[in-house]
């Protein structure tokens, strides 16, 4: 069994749209109130106990703190007495809001313990809280392509594909002016016929992907193609007065343009990952860290403290291209599709895959701008193709430890 999400477009009436927005606003207010209660208690204990970041101390003091999901969920009955509008929202939707707060603090303490940048949970401003969830009940699909949401009503939904498995949760999400419903389902895996083909895949920017077979997938560059339109809309937005109707109108157009780019990229990555999983039995990738690769360069200073050129402008353009390619998302899609199809995936160390000669194993150093690999042994081929062959070689050397990725 694996979990799979199905996302469908909703077509609410004007009254239903207002009702959805009221539910969203009430959930956002509850989220901020729960966060405020936890923040005040947390700050009090940090001031009283400097060692609060220590796990043992935090565990001991948390018993006195008693600000947990359950303690806050018990207050919902009292909240409904004071705020009557919460009677119009399904109880499990409100409980899920408090679970989100709990998850935010659990992740915060995990980062503190790991020594990472903590990133304290933030309050959600208007327009920054975009979904609410029915975790178990309160929703149902009808035969006339409608979804019944408790306390809201029956809304038309575009079911553009069949839903497989058992529906577990239902999330209603707003993206700009558009509403969607997302079903999370438990789905039985559907193994594909056995396939012994193995391929090494090098992800790049000139070509989106180069295979060890020599084939390539061209980079669509959706963000780059939409840059002029996005620039015009961003300039128009900056000219409008803050809080004005025209600024909101232009903001919606800008959000729509960004959503189109994101949807194009996601559609491209889904289709290409599906083709790969169907064609090959074993996929071998580099273990990339796109977030680390797109970090801004460190500043450089001379003896007098003056800043020196550090290539920040060029790195900014490279970072934009890295984000536009979506390597991380592509690998995620391949992982879950391969797991569902009983295919195998392997990630290898990316060190020197572009520098080592695939013919003789000699290191031939090249700058990033050099796109052709030439070695004294006579091996001469495209740089990315050479890297894909090295990835394939590394993967084959580890096939004894090959395993299917876990979802």
RAQUI-V582192 format. One record per residue. N is the residue number from 1. PHI is phi as a letter, one per 30 degrees, with the letter a starting at -180 (999 if undefined). Layout:
N_PHI / N_PHI
This chain:
1_999 / 2_b / 3_c / 4_b / 5_c / 6_b / 7_c / 8_b / 9_d / 10_c / 11_b / 12_d / 13_d / 14_d / 15_d / 16_d / 17_d / 18_d / 19_d / 20_d / 21_d / 22_d / 23_d / 24_d / 25_d / 26_d / 27_d / 28_d / 29_d / 30_d / 31_e / 32_d / 33_d / 34_d / 35_d / 36_d / 37_d / 38_d / 39_d / 40_d / 41_d / 42_d / 43_d / 44_d / 45_d / 46_d / 47_d / 48_d / 49_b / 50_d / 51_c / 52_d / 53_d / 54_d / 55_d / 56_d / 57_d / 58_d / 59_d / 60_d / 61_d / 62_d / 63_d / 64_d / 65_d / 66_h / 67_c / 68_b / 69_e / 70_d / 71_d / 72_d / 73_d / 74_d / 75_d / 76_d / 77_d / 78_d / 79_d / 80_d / 81_d / 82_d / 83_c / 84_d / 85_d / 86_d / 87_d / 88_d / 89_b / 90_e / 91_d / 92_d / 93_d / 94_d / 95_d / 96_d / 97_d / 98_d / 99_d / 100_d / 101_d / 102_d / 103_d / 104_d / 105_d / 106_d / 107_d / 108_d / 109_d / 110_d / 111_d / 112_d / 113_d / 114_d / 115_i / 116_d / 117_d / 118_d / 119_i / 120_e / 121_e / 122_c / 123_d / 124_c / 125_d / 126_d / 127_i / 128_c / 129_b / 130_c / 131_a / 132_b / 133_b / 134_c / 135_d / 136_b / 137_b / 138_j / 139_b / 140_a / 141_c / 142_c / 143_d / 144_c / 145_h / 146_b / 147_c / 148_c / 149_c / 150_e / 151_i / 152_b / 153_k / 154_c / 155_b / 156_d / 157_b / 158_c / 159_d / 160_d / 161_a / 162_d / 163_c / 164_c / 165_i / 166_c / 167_d / 168_c / 169_b / 170_b / 171_c / 172_c / 173_b / 174_c / 175_b / 176_i / 177_c / 178_c / 179_c / 180_b / 181_b / 182_b / 183_c / 184_c / 185_b / 186_d / 187_b / 188_d / 189_d / 190_b / 191_d / 192_d / 193_e / 194_e / 195_b / 196_c / 197_d / 198_b / 199_b / 200_c / 201_b / 202_c / 203_d / 204_b / 205_c / 206_d / 207_c / 208_e / 209_b / 210_b / 211_c / 212_d / 213_d / 214_j / 215_d / 216_b / 217_c / 218_d / 219_d / 220_d / 221_h / 222_d / 223_d / 224_d / 225_d / 226_c / 227_d / 228_d / 229_d / 230_d / 231_d / 232_d / 233_d / 234_d / 235_d / 236_d / 237_d / 238_d / 239_d / 240_d / 241_d / 242_d / 243_i / 244_d / 245_d / 246_d / 247_d / 248_d / 249_d / 250_d / 251_d / 252_d / 253_d / 254_d / 255_d / 256_d / 257_d / 258_d / 259_d / 260_d / 261_d / 262_d / 263_d / 264_d / 265_d / 266_d / 267_d / 268_d / 269_d / 270_d / 271_d / 272_d / 273_d / 274_d / 275_d / 276_d / 277_d / 278_d / 279_d / 280_b / 281_d / 282_b / 283_c / 284_b / 285_c / 286_d / 287_d / 288_d / 289_b / 290_e / 291_d / 292_d / 293_d / 294_c / 295_d / 296_d / 297_d / 298_d / 299_d / 300_b / 301_b / 302_d / 303_d / 304_d / 305_i / 306_d / 307_d / 308_c / 309_e / 310_b / 311_i / 312_d / 313_d / 314_d / 315_d / 316_d / 317_d / 318_d / 319_d / 320_d / 321_d / 322_d / 323_d / 324_d / 325_d / 326_i / 327_d / 328_d / 329_d / 330_d / 331_d / 332_d / 333_d / 334_d / 335_d / 336_d / 337_d / 338_d / 339_d / 340_d / 341_c / 342_h / 343_c / 344_c / 345_b / 346_b / 347_c / 348_c / 349_d / 350_d / 351_d / 352_i / 353_d / 354_d / 355_c / 356_d / 357_d / 358_d / 359_d / 360_b / 361_i / 362_d / 363_d / 364_c / 365_d / 366_b / 367_d / 368_d / 369_d / 370_d / 371_c / 372_b / 373_c / 374_b / 375_b / 376_d / 377_d / 378_j / 379_d / 380_b / 381_a / 382_d / 383_e / 384_d / 385_d / 386_d / 387_d / 388_d / 389_d / 390_d / 391_d / 392_d / 393_d / 394_d / 395_d / 396_d / 397_d / 398_c / 399_d / 400_d / 401_c / 402_d / 403_b / 404_d / 405_d / 406_c / 407_d
